[in-house]
Structure formats: structure tokens, C-alpha cells
Amino acid sequence: MGVIYGIDDVPVEPRGRAVAVGVFDGVHWGHRAIFGELLSTAGLAGLEPVALTFDKHPAEVLAPNRAPLYINTLDQRVELINAAGVETVIVAEFSHELANISREDFLKSILRDKLQVRHIVVGSNFRFGRDREGDVRYLAEAGPPLGISITHVAAVIVNEGPVSSTRIRAMIGRGDVENASKLLGRRFALRGEVVMGRQVGRTIGFPTANIRTAPRQLIPARGVYAVEVIIGRTAYPGVCNIGHRPTFDSGALTVEVHLAGFEGNIYGQRLDVIFCRRLRDEMVFESPESLAEQIRRDLDHALGSCPRALSD
């Protein structure tokens, strides 16, 4: 069915639905375990499998000063959920009104009555309803009398710890994109639009794509990274510099990509910059010429650093 924005526009499903509920930022191994259980249960019970997610993290509404940055944009998240096998994604607006719904009303009025939910699949730490009063135990007690069964999925363990969006954000935030990829089950991809920059790169022989990211998008730590960018059907290796361009006295944080072997105008295009590994810290160079020589070395290191697949 694709993506449905808003719970009031969801068509009636006579068969009933099995639903996985969560923000699912990152769509990591733990989320995909939930989706696997959802698809299996829905198939056996003859229900439509659906992912119910939210347009924003609850903390962005309830505690803006503590709200996390996003691993994925909303459209990336929907695409990744679809890629995990869940064809229908419902995106609900997370508002103060929704946050103030009691756990009873969320379960009965929204899940059962509006969405025809007959089975719920959630992670063990799932919370819902006003003041986060609903949890797995409540679902197990209150669901069956309403005709709703529940499956809770244990956390997936990778590198001796549970996979979580919080853990992945911390890795990306310190530039550890390689270990973040192990928890995600694919490489971290930063999505943004190519915009006009100062065009300094052209003057030293390395045209750059300046990437404007979405608000509240998580950006890796400052430094230089081996990356891959898909343009059309071709994958171009390159290097991404995240920083303040100290050689040119630029104060604003920028995301710039130098691509190997690409020539063309991509202004206005939306790109995914796929991070393979961190190459080095941001550096100050004595001259544009010494910067150009370092970029050549970075591109040499980047070539071959991005094998095409990471167990997706």
C-alpha cells in the first residue's frame, strides 16, 4: 500500500492488521528483528502487516532541549522500513494531543478502532500513552480482552551490547561510522541536497558537492571520511570533509564531497552520502596547493575503502 500520512486517513482493513509501533530511527538490526516477527505473525494469522511510526521523536515535542538528532530523515526511514519487507507504513503526527492520550485510549480508540489492529509487535522497552504509562506488561494484560494479542521482541546484541538508536547516535557523533554500520546492518547514509558553495574546490582542481542536510539531522564528527555517492545508477567513491574549512577561514560547519571520476551538474539533486570509514581529522594547510595534494592522497585511500555491500 505504501505510506499513509495521518491515522485518520487509513482505510478499513476487514482482515485486521498486525502492527509494529515505534519511531524506528535508524531502522537497525533490532528494528528489523521486530519487522521480521511482524511479517511472520501477520502471514500466519492472515493479517495485514503495518509499521506505525511518527513524524518526529516524542522528545522533540515533550522535551525539545533533550531531543536526539535523527539518524535518518523521515523519507529515508520509510524507504528502509519498506526495504525490510513491510509494505505499508503509517506516519502519525506526534503532537501534544497524541502525547496526552491515555494508554487505554491509545490501545482501544487508535489501535483497535481506527486501525483494526489484532496483533502488536514491539521491543521490550516500548512505552506509550500519557507519561509513558503503557508498556509491554500493560499490553499483555489489556490487549487480549480487546481482541489484541502481543509479541515482544528481545534486544539484538552486537559487539557485546544491545543494538539501540541511542548507541548508534553516539558512535556516529564521534565519527565511528564503521562500528555504527555494524549495528545498523548497512552503512550510515547522510541525505541532503546539493547546493551552491563558494566554489573554492574548483580553483584547486577538485570540484566539490556542498550538501545541505535536513534540520536536526545527525552529522558525523568533524573530519575526513571515505564515502560513496550514488548518482543515477553509478556509485562514485569519494571523500567527505565535515568541518569549518580552516584553510579558507570559513566559520560555518559544512559537508563537502569530492567525487572521483564524476563530471556533471548536480545542483539541486538529493544525494545519499554513504560513509565507509573515517580517514583523518580536519587539518589546516599552509596553502591551497598543499590542501590539493592532501585531497589527492585522501582520494587514493578512499578508493577501495567502500566494498559495495555490507550484509543488507
Secondary structure, DSSP 8 states (H G I E B T S, - for coil): -EEEESGGG----TT-EEEEES--TT--HHHHHHHHHHHHHHHHHT-EEEEEEESS-HHHHH-GGG---BSS-HHHHHHHHHHTT--EEEEE---HHHHTS-HHHIIIIIIIIIT-EEEEEEETT--BSGGG-B-HHHHHHHTGGGT-EEEEE---EETTEE--HHHHHHHHHTT-HHHHHHHHTS--EEEEEEE----HHHHTT--EEEEEE-TTB----SEEEEEEEEETTEEEEEEEEEE--GGGT--S-EEEEEESS--S--TT-EEEEEEEEEEE-----SSHHHHHHHHHHHHHHHTTSS-S----
